[in-house]
Amino acid sequence: MAAFHWTMDYTNRNQFCYGCHIGMDTIVEEYQASIHFKNTKGVVAATCSDCHVPREFVPKMALKIGATGDIFHMMRGTITLENFETEHRPRLAQKVTDEYKTNDSKQCRYCHDVNKMDFENQSRNASRRHQTMAERGQTCIDCHAGIAHALPKPAATEAAAE
């Protein structure tokens, strides 16, 4: 049990995530430039696993088992620095966006609770949107996509740039 717990903890650390992502893509650099890593208060607000790993046991295990497929493809060479941004990043970003929409941005809500927000200190627009997002059928990702990682470039834009 101790080894299992240590493994789960270790694979949730940023350094573990960086092991594949540094030098592989721009994900780490984007995260480190985001408010979730560096902010005026000096607080690391969210680690990779806070946003990408469910806290519940069964969903966490399903994600970790599924992630071994990405590791396999990286080791095999089918996911590379050369093809990540164009072939894999759009698909993976869409997968995360769909997951967040399906689960009402559950990972965001571990730290961000609309009921605890100080609407008086938000812009009028943000305050209104936060207070009415549920009745509008929206969730955090609808407005805050790209807050920790840049959104993938649309395929049409990339093709035109080449």
N, C-alpha and C positions, 0 to 999 in steps of 0.2 A: 504494500500500500504506500509506503514511504517513497519508493522508487517511482511509482505511478504518479503520485502527487508532485514530486520533484520534476518529472518529465512534463507534466501539464503546465507547471509554473514556468519552467525553462522555455518551453515552446511558445509561451505568451509574452516573452520579453522582447523589447525592441531589438536588442542585439541579435537575437535569433532571426527575426524578420529581415534585418539589415544584411544578414549573411548571404541571402540570395539577391536582394534588391539593390544593394550598393553596387554600382558598376553595371547592373543589368538593365536598369531603367532610371527614370527620373523620380520615381515614387518617394524615395527617402528625402531627396532634396526638397521636393514640394511640401512634404509633411513638415520638415524642419523649418521651412519658411512660413508655415501657417500659424494661425493663432492657437491651434491645438498643441503646438510644440513650444512656441516662443510668443510671449505676450507681455504687456506692460507690468503685470504682477509678478512675473518670473516663475509662474506655476506651470508645470507640464500638465496641461489639462486632460490630455488623453493620450494613451499609448496606442500602438497599432492594434493590439488585441482588444482594447476598450471599444473600438469601432468595428473590428472585423471578426471577433470571436464571441459567439453567444455565451452567456453566463450559465445557462441551464445545461445540465449534464449531457442529455441525449443530443440536442442540437450541436453542442460543442464537440462531441465525439464524431458526429456525422461530418462536421466541417473539417476536423483534423484528418479524418480518414480520406475525405475528398481532396484535401490539399496535397496528399501524397502523390496524386496524379500530376499536379503542377511540378512537383520536385522531379518526378520521373521524366517528364517532358523536357525539363531544363537539363537534366543529366544526359538525356538522349540527344539533345541538341535541336529539338523541334521548337523550343521557345528560346530565342536568342536576342541579344541586344539589337541586332539588325531587324528582326521582325516583330519585336514586342509592341512598339508604338503603333504600327499599322495593322498588324494581324490580331494581336491578342488583347491589347489594352481596351479597345472599344467594346469587345465582347465581355471582358471581365468587368468593366465599368458598368455596362448595362445590367449584368448579373447582380452587382451590388445594388444598383438603383432599384431594380425590380424587387430584390429582397427587402430593402428598406420600405418601399411602397407597400408591399404585402404585409409586413409586420409593424406598420405604423411607426417606422423609424425607432424601433425598440432600443437599439444601441445608443442613439442620441439621448433617449429619455432616461437612461441610467444616470446621466449627469444633468440634463436639462429638463426641468419640470415647469411646464407652462403655468401651473398653479402657484409656483414660487417666484415667478418673474415679477420684476418691478416695472410695471407698464409706464409709470410716470417718468422713468429715466430712459425710456426707449423713444425713438422717433415716433411721431404720430402714426405713420404708415406701418412701421414694424409692430407697434402696440396693437393696432387694429387687426393686422394679419394674424398675430399670435393669438389674439382673443377669439378670432372667428375661424381659425384653420379647421377645426373639427367639423363645424357645420358646413364648410365649403368642401369637405371631403379631401382635404390636403394633409400632408404630413411634412416633417422637417425637410426631407430631401427635395421636395417640390421647389422650395426657395433656396435651400442651402447646398445644393449640389456643387461640387467643386471647391468646397471650403478648405479641405485638407489636401486635396490633390487636384491638379488642373484637369479640366474635362478633356477627353480625347478630341482630337480634331476630327471634324466630319470628313468622311471619305471623299466627298466631292471636292472639298477644299484642298485636301492633300493631292488629289489627282490634278487639279488645276495648277497647283504650285510646282508640279514636276515638269 
